[in-house]
């Protein structure tokens, strides 16, 4: 029997966004490109396949079915790269936030793998927070939001992670994500 612990999302704060930022983030969210990796050469494809094999082994316990695991990892890889993030960082964040549980809900209402707060769907999407339980939607929102915070914090990952969690300037959450990230670096 699986024991489910509460999701780890903190008290992320809804912050006002200037129109240009809201438009850019909305555009990034609404782009419906499917999460299918494309490669410019054989070596890039082989690097991806080696990554998929190594990382898949680490995720077997949480996602025992190969097809489910492959689809999840393919989507993580695609969405993280699309947002200019390292897949290992996104996997570390997901591990800390939801322990890879698709339907995780925190005590403050954050949802899904990346524990996205429902207000983001109102700010950037159509307002339907139930879509945050859809794998690609959740990963896309989470990656775009983390990229936004990284840009806002001028590349400071520690501060961006704190902002993502609602604990900016406090060490426990960023340290937990950065520690988990190490497991996923291959």
Number of C-alpha atoms within 10 A of each C-alpha: 3 4 5 10 10 13 25 22 26 21 17 17 13 12 7 9 11 8 9 9 12 14 14 13 20 19 13 18 20 14 9 11 8 10 17 12 13 9 11 7 8 9 10 12 14 12 11 16 12 13 17 17 13 14 20 19 13 12 17 12 9 12 17 12 10 13 10 11 19 17 15 19 20 18 22 24 24 23 29 24 15 15 18 13 18 18 23 22 21 25 28 23 29 25 22 24 29 25 20 20 20 18 16 24 22 21 13 15 17 25 27 29 29 34 33 28 27 19 17 19 19 12 16 18 17 12 13 12 18 12 17 27 21 14 18 21 18 24 27 27 27 28 26 23 21 25 21 19 20 20 13 13 15 11 13 12 18 19 21 25 26 22 25 28 23 17 20 16 14 14 13 10 25 24 14 16 23 18 15 20 21 13 14 21 15 10
